[in-house]
Amino acid sequence: MAIIAVFAFVFSAIAGRLDKTAITGPILFIGFGLLAGPYGFGILDLKLQAVELRIIADMTLALMLFIDAANADLTTLRKHSLIPRRMLLIGLPLCIALGVGTGVAIFPDVSILELCILATMLAATDAALGKGVVTNKAVPSRIREGLNAESGLNDGLCVPILFVFLALAAGEVGEDRPAKLALTLVAQELGIGVLVAIVLTFIGVRILEWCGKRGWLSEIWVQIPVPTLALACFAAAQSLHGSGYIAAFVGGLIFGHFAKDKTHHLVLASEGMAELLALATWIIFGAAVVGAAWAGMTVEIVVYSLLSLTIVRMLPMVLALTGTGEDFETKLFLSWFGPRGLASIVFAIIVIGANLPSQSILVNTVVCTVTLCVVAHGITANLWANRISKKEAAD
């Protein structure tokens, strides 16, 4: 705890300076965890179980999704909703399909269902890792809001798909029932997630309004409702077998709609909390997971990871965005910044519990892809964002 706390203190002191460079927080966090962990200097010896890492990652994702959605520009999102709709409804299924096809060529000994699981785990993008782009004012608002909506919703869409493939791989579903199971799970995950978000957030907002009018809110405790509401939406939806990711994102959208110009003030403290959780999660990931996974890495895994970050993600998204009126570079930008991160890690932890024959290949591929993604997207974020900004201004 002391090591992580001191590192967090030092990073917080120089974070503003690093924002102007190509070195992002997650790059430093994972690198520090790897160097300080058992595969480095051994000063950070973390013995965490998979479930503990999942809890931390889930809490981080819940806060990030809620906050990003609350800060969303709903007017811009409604006006340019075609971008996230195409990416989610056309691009996402194509990414999974191309991921499976690529896996057949690279991992011939891995079953089709296991490749479906791998492709689904890596189709989910990370709101936390994408934050550097969606909060960068240099990026045109329609692009920022499109990426924000896609990363906020695709995790929830991937969960039921992943569970269907896991059930099929475990032989729990008959050959004639996968389509029915998929539709049922999607409807259940989305329906419960949205319902929980609407009920809890609406009640929460009304309570805050009622108490605020009577002067019952204190300057200190007014910072607490947002993170607790975000975690309540996530955990309640998960407990009811819905999508916590959908609940957190939709809850944030509703909260931002009601809070209006007060949103920034209300979520500011929560953003700091979310960033601290993200820091701890990435350090733990670097110390306890990355070293062990890379020790067992193969050429095939690295090749698949590189293709997953490029062709497997970008080609389907460029095709999906055809007809939206965006130029080719903007389509490439939207396609490239679909970072794999905490959601993929959570999915990998779920897969560990399934005891699949090719489990090590699947998990190591996810770890490799996420690690490469943190570096590649981190280095290119500011550079490409500034280029897009200048191009838009010139047009």
C-alpha positions as CSV (number, residue, x, y, z in Angstrom):
1,M,0.0,0.0,0.0
2,A,2.9,2.4,0.9
3,I,4.6,1.8,-2.5
4,I,1.4,2.4,-4.5
5,A,0.5,5.4,-2.4
6,V,3.9,7.1,-2.9
7,F,3.8,6.3,-6.6
8,A,0.2,7.8,-6.8
9,F,1.4,11.0,-5.0
10,V,4.4,11.5,-7.3
11,F,2.2,10.8,-10.4
12,S,-0.5,13.3,-9.3
13,A,2.2,16.0,-8.9
14,I,3.3,15.6,-12.6
15,A,0.1,14.5,-14.3
16,G,-0.5,17.9,-15.9
17,R,2.9,17.8,-17.5
18,L,2.5,14.3,-18.7
19,D,-0.8,15.1,-20.4
20,K,1.1,17.1,-23.0
21,T,3.4,14.1,-23.9
22,A,2.9,10.8,-25.6
23,I,3.4,9.0,-22.2
24,T,0.0,8.3,-20.7
25,G,-0.9,7.3,-17.2
26,P,-1.7,3.6,-18.0
27,I,1.7,3.2,-19.7
28,L,3.5,4.3,-16.6
29,F,1.2,2.4,-14.2
30,I,1.7,-0.9,-16.0
31,G,5.4,-0.3,-16.4
32,F,5.8,0.6,-12.8
33,G,3.8,-2.5,-11.7
34,L,6.0,-4.7,-14.0
35,L,9.2,-3.2,-12.7
36,A,8.2,-3.3,-9.0
37,G,6.5,-6.7,-9.2
38,P,8.0,-10.2,-8.9
39,Y,9.3,-10.2,-12.5
40,G,11.1,-6.9,-11.8
41,F,12.7,-5.8,-8.6
42,G,10.3,-7.8,-6.4
43,I,9.4,-4.9,-4.1
44,L,5.7,-5.2,-4.9
45,D,4.7,-8.8,-4.3
46,L,1.0,-8.9,-4.8
47,K,-0.9,-12.2,-4.2
48,L,-4.3,-11.4,-5.6
49,Q,-7.0,-13.9,-6.6
50,A,-8.7,-13.3,-9.9
51,V,-12.0,-12.4,-8.2
52,E,-10.2,-9.5,-6.3
53,L,-8.8,-8.1,-9.5
54,R,-12.2,-8.3,-11.1
55,I,-13.8,-6.4,-8.2
56,I,-11.3,-3.5,-8.5
57,A,-11.6,-3.5,-12.3
58,D,-15.4,-3.5,-12.2
59,M,-15.5,-0.6,-9.7
60,T,-13.2,1.4,-11.9
61,L,-15.3,0.7,-15.0
62,A,-18.5,1.5,-13.3
63,L,-17.3,4.9,-12.2
64,M,-15.7,5.7,-15.5
65,L,-18.8,4.7,-17.5
66,F,-21.1,6.8,-15.3
67,I,-18.9,9.8,-15.3
68,D,-18.2,9.8,-19.0
69,A,-21.9,9.4,-19.7
70,A,-22.8,12.2,-17.3
71,N,-20.3,14.5,-19.1
72,A,-21.6,13.6,-22.5
73,D,-23.1,16.2,-24.8
74,L,-26.5,14.7,-25.5
75,T,-27.4,17.3,-28.1
76,T,-24.3,16.4,-30.2
77,L,-24.9,12.7,-29.5
78,R,-28.4,12.8,-30.8
79,K,-27.4,14.8,-33.9
80,H,-24.6,12.4,-34.8
81,S,-26.0,9.1,-33.3
82,L,-25.4,7.4,-36.7
83,I,-21.7,7.0,-35.8
84,P,-22.1,4.9,-32.6
85,R,-25.2,3.1,-34.0
86,R,-23.2,1.9,-37.1
87,M,-20.2,0.9,-34.9
88,L,-22.3,-1.1,-32.4
89,L,-24.8,-2.7,-34.7
90,I,-22.7,-3.4,-37.7
91,G,-19.0,-3.0,-36.7
92,L,-19.2,-5.0,-33.5
93,P,-20.6,-8.2,-35.0
94,L,-18.1,-7.9,-37.9
95,C,-15.2,-7.5,-35.5
96,I,-16.2,-10.7,-33.7
97,A,-16.6,-12.6,-37.0
98,L,-13.3,-11.4,-38.4
99,G,-11.6,-12.2,-35.0
100,V,-12.9,-15.7,-35.3
101,G,-11.6,-16.1,-38.9
102,T,-8.2,-14.7,-37.9
103,G,-8.1,-17.1,-35.0
104,V,-8.8,-20.1,-37.3
105,A,-5.7,-19.2,-39.4
106,I,-3.4,-18.5,-36.4
107,F,-4.6,-21.0,-33.8
108,P,-5.7,-24.1,-35.8
109,D,-5.7,-26.3,-32.7
110,V,-8.2,-24.0,-30.8
111,S,-11.9,-24.9,-31.2
112,I,-14.2,-22.6,-33.0
113,L,-16.2,-21.8,-29.9
114,E,-13.1,-20.9,-28.0
115,L,-12.1,-18.6,-30.8
116,C,-15.6,-17.0,-30.6
117,I,-14.9,-16.4,-26.9
118,L,-11.6,-14.8,-27.7
119,A,-13.0,-12.6,-30.4
120,T,-15.8,-11.4,-28.1
121,M,-13.4,-10.6,-25.2
122,L,-11.3,-8.5,-27.6
123,A,-14.3,-6.8,-29.3
124,A,-15.1,-4.9,-26.1
125,T,-13.5,-1.4,-25.9
126,D,-12.5,0.4,-22.7
127,A,-14.0,3.7,-21.6
128,A,-11.1,4.2,-19.1
129,L,-8.4,3.8,-21.7
130,G,-10.3,5.9,-24.3
131,K,-10.6,8.8,-21.9
132,G,-7.6,10.5,-23.3
133,V,-9.4,10.9,-26.6
134,V,-13.0,11.4,-25.6
135,T,-12.0,14.2,-23.2
136,N,-9.6,15.9,-25.6
137,K,-11.3,19.1,-26.8
138,A,-9.0,19.1,-29.8
139,V,-11.1,16.2,-31.2
140,P,-14.4,17.3,-32.8
141,S,-17.3,16.8,-30.5
142,R,-19.2,14.4,-32.9
143,I,-16.2,12.1,-32.9
144,R,-15.7,12.3,-29.1
145,E,-19.3,11.6,-28.4
146,G,-19.4,8.8,-30.9
147,L,-16.4,7.0,-29.4
148,N,-17.8,7.6,-25.9
149,A,-21.1,6.1,-26.7
150,E,-19.6,3.1,-28.4
151,S,-17.2,2.3,-25.5
152,G,-19.9,2.9,-23.0
153,L,-22.4,0.5,-24.6
154,N,-20.4,-2.2,-26.4
155,D,-19.1,-3.8,-23.1
156,G,-22.7,-4.5,-22.1
157,L,-23.5,-5.9,-25.5
158,C,-20.5,-8.2,-25.4
159,V,-21.4,-9.7,-22.0
160,P,-24.5,-11.8,-23.2
161,I,-22.6,-12.8,-26.3
162,L,-19.7,-14.1,-24.2
163,F,-22.0,-16.0,-21.9
164,V,-23.7,-17.7,-24.9
165,F,-20.4,-18.9,-26.3
166,L,-19.3,-20.0,-22.8
167,A,-22.5,-22.0,-22.4
168,L,-22.0,-23.6,-25.8
169,A,-18.4,-24.5,-25.1
170,A,-19.5,-26.1,-21.8
171,G,-22.1,-28.2,-23.6
172,E,-24.9,-26.6,-21.6
173,V,-27.0,-25.6,-24.7
174,G,-28.4,-27.8,-27.4
175,E,-27.5,-27.2,-31.0
176,D,-30.9,-25.8,-31.8
177,R,-31.0,-23.3,-28.9
178,P,-28.1,-20.9,-29.2
179,A,-30.0,-18.2,-31.1
180,K,-32.8,-18.3,-28.6
181,L,-30.4,-18.2,-25.7
182,A,-28.5,-15.3,-27.3
183,L,-31.7,-13.2,-27.8
184,T,-32.9,-14.0,-24.3
185,L,-29.6,-13.0,-22.7
186,V,-29.3,-9.8,-24.7
187,A,-32.8,-8.8,-23.8
188,Q,-32.3,-9.6,-20.2
189,E,-28.9,-7.9,-19.8
190,L,-30.1,-4.8,-21.7
191,G,-33.6,-4.6,-20.2
192,I,-32.5,-5.1,-16.6
193,G,-29.6,-2.8,-17.0
194,V,-31.6,0.1,-18.4
195,L,-34.5,-0.4,-16.0
196,V,-32.2,-0.4,-12.9
197,A,-30.4,2.8,-14.2
198,I,-33.7,4.6,-14.8
199,V,-35.2,3.7,-11.4
200,L,-32.1,4.3,-9.2
201,T,-30.9,7.4,-11.0
202,F,-34.3,9.0,-11.2
203,I,-34.9,8.4,-7.5
204,G,-31.4,9.5,-6.6
205,V,-31.7,12.8,-8.5
206,R,-35.1,13.6,-7.0
207,I,-33.7,12.9,-3.5
208,L,-30.8,15.3,-4.1
209,E,-33.1,18.0,-5.5
210,W,-35.4,17.7,-2.5
211,C,-32.6,17.8,0.0
212,G,-30.8,20.6,-1.8
213,K,-33.8,22.9,-1.7
214,R,-33.9,22.5,2.1
215,G,-30.2,23.1,2.5
216,W,-29.5,19.6,3.8
217,L,-26.5,19.0,1.5
218,S,-23.1,19.6,3.0
219,E,-20.1,20.8,0.9
220,I,-18.1,17.6,1.8
221,W,-20.8,15.0,1.5
222,V,-22.2,16.3,-1.8
223,Q,-19.2,14.7,-3.4
224,I,-20.4,11.2,-2.4
225,P,-23.8,10.7,-4.2
226,V,-22.2,10.4,-7.7
227,P,-19.8,7.5,-7.0
228,T,-22.3,5.7,-4.8
229,L,-25.0,6.1,-7.4
230,A,-22.7,4.8,-10.1
231,L,-21.7,1.7,-8.0
232,A,-25.3,1.2,-7.0
233,C,-26.5,1.1,-10.6
234,F,-23.7,-1.3,-11.6
235,A,-24.0,-3.7,-8.6
236,A,-27.8,-3.8,-8.5
237,A,-28.0,-4.6,-12.2
238,Q,-25.3,-7.3,-11.8
239,S,-27.2,-8.8,-8.8
240,L,-30.4,-9.0,-10.9
241,H,-28.5,-10.7,-13.8
242,G,-28.5,-7.6,-15.9
243,S,-25.6,-5.7,-17.4
244,G,-23.9,-3.5,-14.8
245,Y,-22.0,-1.7,-17.7
246,I,-25.2,-0.7,-19.4
247,A,-26.7,0.4,-16.1
248,A,-23.7,2.5,-15.2
249,F,-23.6,4.2,-18.6
250,V,-27.4,4.8,-18.9
251,G,-27.4,6.0,-15.3
252,G,-24.7,8.5,-16.1
253,L,-26.7,9.8,-19.2
254,I,-29.8,10.3,-17.0
255,F,-27.8,12.0,-14.2
256,G,-26.1,14.4,-16.7
257,H,-29.5,15.2,-18.3
258,F,-31.0,16.3,-14.9
259,A,-27.8,17.9,-13.5
260,K,-27.2,20.0,-16.6
261,D,-24.7,22.8,-15.9
262,K,-24.0,21.4,-12.4
263,T,-22.7,18.1,-13.8
264,H,-19.0,19.1,-13.8
265,H,-19.1,20.3,-10.2
266,L,-20.9,17.1,-9.0
267,V,-18.7,14.6,-10.8
268,L,-15.3,16.2,-10.3
269,A,-14.5,14.4,-7.0
270,S,-15.7,11.1,-8.5
271,E,-13.3,11.6,-11.5
272,G,-10.4,11.8,-9.0
273,M,-11.6,8.6,-7.3
274,A,-12.0,6.8,-10.6
275,E,-8.5,7.8,-11.7
276,L,-7.0,6.6,-8.4
277,L,-8.8,3.3,-8.8
278,A,-7.6,3.0,-12.4
279,L,-4.0,3.7,-11.3
280,A,-4.2,0.9,-8.7
281,T,-5.8,-1.5,-11.2
282,W,-3.2,-1.0,-13.8
283,I,-0.3,-1.3,-11.3
284,I,-1.8,-4.6,-10.0
285,F,-2.3,-5.7,-13.6
286,G,1.4,-5.0,-14.4
287,A,2.7,-6.6,-11.2
288,A,0.5,-9.7,-10.9
289,V,-0.5,-10.5,-14.5
290,V,1.6,-9.0,-17.3
291,G,5.0,-10.5,-16.2
292,A,3.5,-14.0,-15.8
293,A,1.6,-13.9,-19.1
294,W,4.5,-12.5,-21.2
295,A,6.7,-15.3,-19.8
296,G,4.5,-17.8,-21.6
297,M,4.0,-15.7,-24.8
298,T,4.3,-17.2,-28.3
299,V,4.8,-15.7,-31.7
300,E,1.2,-16.7,-32.6
301,I,-0.2,-14.9,-29.7
302,V,1.7,-11.7,-30.5
303,V,0.7,-11.8,-34.2
304,Y,-3.0,-12.3,-33.3
305,S,-2.8,-9.4,-30.8
306,L,-1.3,-7.1,-33.4
307,L,-3.9,-8.1,-36.0
308,S,-6.7,-7.6,-33.3
309,L,-5.5,-4.0,-32.7
310,T,-5.4,-3.2,-36.4
311,I,-7.1,-5.2,-39.2
312,V,-9.6,-7.1,-37.0
313,R,-10.9,-3.9,-35.4
314,M,-10.3,-1.3,-38.1
315,L,-11.6,-3.0,-41.3
316,P,-15.1,-3.8,-39.9
317,M,-15.4,-0.3,-38.4
318,V,-14.4,1.4,-41.6
319,L,-16.9,-0.7,-43.5
320,A,-19.6,0.1,-40.8
321,L,-18.9,3.8,-41.1
322,T,-19.3,3.8,-44.9
323,G,-22.2,6.1,-45.7
324,T,-22.0,8.3,-42.6
325,G,-20.4,11.2,-44.5
326,E,-17.1,11.0,-42.7
327,D,-13.8,11.1,-44.7
328,F,-11.4,8.2,-44.7
329,E,-9.0,9.5,-42.1
330,T,-11.9,10.2,-39.6
331,K,-13.1,6.6,-40.2
332,L,-9.6,5.4,-39.5
333,F,-9.4,7.5,-36.3
334,L,-12.7,6.1,-35.0
335,S,-11.6,2.6,-35.9
336,W,-8.2,2.9,-34.3
337,F,-9.3,4.3,-31.0
338,G,-11.2,1.3,-29.7
339,P,-8.8,0.4,-26.9
340,R,-9.0,-3.0,-25.2
341,G,-8.6,-2.7,-21.4
342,L,-10.4,-3.3,-18.2
343,A,-13.5,-4.9,-19.8
344,S,-11.3,-7.4,-21.7
345,I,-9.5,-8.2,-18.4
346,V,-12.8,-8.8,-16.6
347,F,-13.9,-11.1,-19.4
348,A,-10.6,-13.0,-19.2
349,I,-11.2,-13.5,-15.5
350,I,-14.7,-14.9,-16.3
351,V,-13.2,-17.3,-18.8
352,I,-10.6,-18.5,-16.2
353,G,-13.4,-19.9,-14.2
354,A,-14.7,-21.9,-17.2
355,N,-11.7,-24.1,-17.3
356,L,-11.6,-24.3,-21.1
357,P,-9.0,-26.6,-22.9
358,S,-7.2,-23.6,-24.5
359,Q,-7.6,-21.3,-21.5
360,S,-4.0,-20.2,-21.3
361,I,-3.9,-19.2,-25.0
362,L,-7.1,-17.1,-24.6
363,V,-6.0,-15.4,-21.4
364,N,-2.4,-14.7,-22.6
365,T,-3.8,-13.3,-25.9
366,V,-6.0,-10.9,-24.0
367,V,-3.1,-9.8,-21.7
368,C,-0.8,-9.3,-24.7
369,T,-3.5,-7.3,-26.7
370,V,-4.3,-5.1,-23.7
371,T,-0.6,-4.4,-23.0
372,L,0.1,-3.5,-26.6
373,C,-3.0,-1.5,-26.8
374,V,-2.1,0.6,-23.7
375,V,1.2,1.5,-25.4
376,A,0.0,2.0,-29.0
377,H,-3.1,4.0,-28.2
378,G,-1.4,6.0,-25.5
379,I,1.5,7.1,-27.8
380,T,-0.8,8.0,-30.7
381,A,-3.7,9.7,-28.8
382,N,-2.5,13.3,-28.6
383,L,-0.6,13.2,-31.9
384,W,-3.5,12.0,-34.0
385,A,-6.1,14.1,-32.0
386,N,-4.1,17.3,-32.8
387,R,-3.9,16.3,-36.5
388,I,-7.6,15.7,-36.7
389,S,-8.3,19.0,-35.0
390,K,-6.1,20.9,-37.5
391,K,-7.7,19.1,-40.5
392,E,-11.2,19.9,-39.3
393,A,-10.2,23.6,-38.8
394,A,-8.8,23.7,-42.3
395,D,-11.9,22.2,-43.7
